Amino acid sequence: MAVIVVGSLNVDVTARLDEMPAVGETRLAREGWVGPGGKGANQAVAARRMGARTRMVGMTGADALAGVALAELKAAGVDVGDVRVGTRPTGMALIMVDSLANSTIAVVAGANSELDPARLEAARAPGPDDTVLVSLEIPLATAAAAAQWARRARARLLVDPAPAPEHLPAALWRADVLMPNRSEAERLLRVRIRDVRDAKAAARALLEGGARVGIVKLGGDGLVWAAKSGVFYVPAFAVEAVDTTGAGDVFAGSLAAALDRGTGWADAIREAAAAAALACTKPGTQTAAPTLEAVRRTGWL
């Protein structure tokens, strides 16, 4: 059993401000830092911290930033043997976080755009007991190829459709888990999600689109998930949020880890929600991902 993450590796440049600047405005940040990021790498670190044997499939550049992008993966014990070096610079994310823990993010794909289907096929294939987790900061054709790669091996497939495209390929719809957040679900389904009732309808629509389990993440309002057995609401865990950046990645990686060890749907989703909430209490992305022991110590499970 292992979690195999197919996705992006970035370097995050983060600034913390009291208030987001308006268009054309310059504001002084209270603090800033540079650290590893990328949706794929964030998810891989989260899965490893939550106890899963984890492997990363992705790309960096042949530059000094590659070492930053790989540092936390290596420290956490993620297998990076399938991370290749491209011709473009290592990807970057420019992040601003305000005093309410809201964030805005601009991503420069860089080497992530060079992760093509041929490079994916050159990676070690998953097995039937593995869990493949795919997000979309890589070319959409490669994400779709990763879904087919997982299906050929009869591996479990989780898809985090972020950033959400205008049209999601059929191979990604047919995931074991499809887990957009509110805005991503609105884009994919062309609906408006104003409340939990709307989210429940959206989660059912994800099933109708082909997913085995559909999850709509609502941030501080919790989440809704749907399966053939019904539609369920999980309230958010109450925390003093410091930085919500990467919480969705922690949720995805933690869910993959829980399912990979055989945890049932309801318990796995609740465990992932608890890990994401705990991540919001610390600044940063990968550095904020909690361990399984830390999540269990909260008493929430």
N, C-alpha and C positions, 0 to 999 in steps of 0.2 A: 504493500500500500504506500502511496506517495501522492502528494499534491504537485502537479506540474503546472506552472504559471507561464502562459504565453502572453507577453505584453511588453510595456515600455520600461526603460530605465532612464531617469533624468537626474539632473542636479537642480535642486530647489534653491532659489534666491528669495528669501522671505523678509518682508518689512512689516513691523507692527506699528500701526498708527492709531490715534484716538478716533479719527474719522476718515472715511474714504475721500480722496480728492475728487473734485468735480472736473469735468472736461476742461483742459487747459490750465488747471490749477496745480501748483507745486506745494506739497506739505512735507514737513519734517517728520520722519519716523522716530518713534521712541527707542526702537532697537531693530536690529536686523541680523540675519545669519544665513550661512550657506550650508546645505546638507544634502544627503541623498534623497531621491524621490522617484517619481514615475509611478503610474497606477500599477503596472505589473510588479515592479520591485517592491512597492509598498505592500501589495497583497502577499507576495512571497515571504517577506519578513513577518507579516502578521500570522500567516499560516505556520511558519516555523516556530514562532514564539508560543503559538497555541498547541504545540506538540507534534505537528505533522512533519514527517520527512518530506523535504521540499526541494524542488528543482526549478530553476529559472531558465526560460528560453527567451532570448532577446538580443539586442545590439547596443554597443557603445561605439564611440569614436576612438581614434588612436591619439587621444589627447590627454592632458593632465586631469581633466574633469572626469575621465573614465574611472580613475581611482576613487574619486569621491562617490560616484554613482554605485560602485561595487562595494564600498567599505562596509556598510551595515549588513548587506547580504552575507558577506563573508563572515563578519563578526557573529551573526545570528546562526551560522551553520548551514546556510542555503547552498546547495550544489549549483555552482555557476559554470559548470563544464560545457553547457550549451549556450553560453553568452558569447557571441562572436563580435569581431571588430570590423566596423564599416569604414567607408571613405569620408563620410560626413562627420561633423563634430558631435559629441555626446549631446543628447537632448537636454533641454532646460525648461524649467517652469518658473515664471515670475509671479510671486504671490504677495498679496497685501491682505493683512488681517486687521480688522478694526476692534474697538474696545468692547463690542458686543460679541466677539468671536466669529463674526461673519468674514468670509474671505472671497476675494476675486483672484482668478488664476488665468494667466496666458501661457500657453505651452508652445515651445519651439521644438518640432519633432526631431530634427537632426538625424542621427543614425537610426532612430526608431523607424524612419520611413524606408530603410533598406532591409528591414526584416520581411523578405518576400516568401512566397510559398516554397520555393526551392530550398531556401535556407532552413525553413521549418522542417521540411522532409529530411534534411540532413541531420537533424537532431535525433537523439535517442527516442524511439517511439514509446508511447505509454503502454501499459498492460491493462488487462480487464479489471484489475483491482485498484487502479489509479483514479485520481480525480484531476481533470484538466480544467483550469480556470482561465478564461479569456476575457480581456477588456479591449477597448478600441482606440488606444493611443498608438496603434500600429496600423498599417494599411488594412482597409476593410476586407480586401480580397484574401489577405493572410489570416485575418481573424476567421473568415468563413472556412478557409482551408484547415485551420486549427480545429474547428468544430468537426469537420469531416475526418480529420486525423484521429480525433478522440473516438468518434463513432466507429471507425474501422477497427479500432482496438477494443471496442465495447467498454471503454472507460466512461466514468461519470463525467458529464459536461456541465459546467457552470459558466454563465455568460453575464458579465457586468457591462451593459451597453452604454458605456461612457467613454468619450462624448457620444451622444446619440446621433446617428446619421438620419438623413431624411427617409431612407428606405433600408431596413435591416434585411440582409440576405436570409433566405429560408433556412439555411443550415444553422444560423444563430437563433432563429425563432424556436427551432426544435431542440432546445436545451433541456436538461433535467431541471435546471434552475435558471430563470431569466429574472434579473433583479435591478430594474431601473429605479432611480429616485423619482420624485414627483415631476420635475421638469422633463426628464428623459422619457417618462411614461407618457406625458402629454404630447411630446413630439412624435414618439413611435406610434401612438394610438390615435393621434389627432383629436384629443379630448381635453376638457378642462377639469382639473382635479382641485376642488375647493375645500373638501373635507373628507372625513373617513369614509362616508358613504360613497363618494365619487371614487375614492381609492379602491374600495372593494369591487366596484364595477370594473375598474381598470385591471385589477388583479385577475378577475375572471376573464377579461378580454385577452390577457397574456396567455391563459390556458387555451382559449379558442384559437389563438395564433399558432399554437403548437407546443408551448412549454409544458413540461410535466408539473412544475411548481412555478407560480408567478408571485413575485414579491414587489411591492411598491413601497419604497423607503420615503418616510415623511419627515426626516430630521427630528426636530424636537417634539414632533407630534406622534412619534412612534413609527410603526409600519403595519402594513396589511399583507397577508399572504394567502394564496389560494391553491388548493389541490382538488383532486376529484372528491375528496372527503368533505370539502366545505371551504368557507372563507373565514379567516381569523384575523383579529386585531391584537397587536402587541403594543401596549403603551410604552412610551420612552422611559428609560431609567433617569431619575432625577439626579443631575450632577451640576456642579458649578463649572460651566464650560469656559475654557481658556482659549482653545483653538480647535475649530471643527474641521480644519483642513485634513483630508485623508481619512476621515471617519468612515466614509463609504468603502474605502479600500480595506480598512481594518475589518469591517463587517464581511466583505467578500472573502478575504483570506481566512478569517476565523470560521466562517460557515463551511468553506472547503475543508478545513482541518477537522471540524466536528463531524461532517458527513463521511470523511475519509476514514475516521476511526469507528464508524458504524453507529453514530448517534442518530436517533430518530428525528424526523423533520421538525416537530414542534420544539424539542429540546435544543436541537442544533441552531435553529433560528433565534431562539431566546438567548443562547450562549453568545452567538455572533452579535446580537443587539447589545448585550452587556459589555462585550469587548469594545465595541464602537463607542459606547457611552463613556467608558473608562478612558479611552484614547483622547476624548475631548477635554479631559482635565489637565492635559500636558501640552506644551507647545511642540510644534514640529509634526512630521508625518511618521516616518519609520521609527524615529526615536520614541514616539508616544505609544506605539503598539504594545499592549500589555501581554504578559505571559498568562498561560492557562491558570496557574496557581494564583496570580493576582486577581483574575476574574472570579475564581471560586471563593476567594477570601472576602469578596464583597457581600456574600450572603444573598445575592439576587437570584441565584439559580435553584 
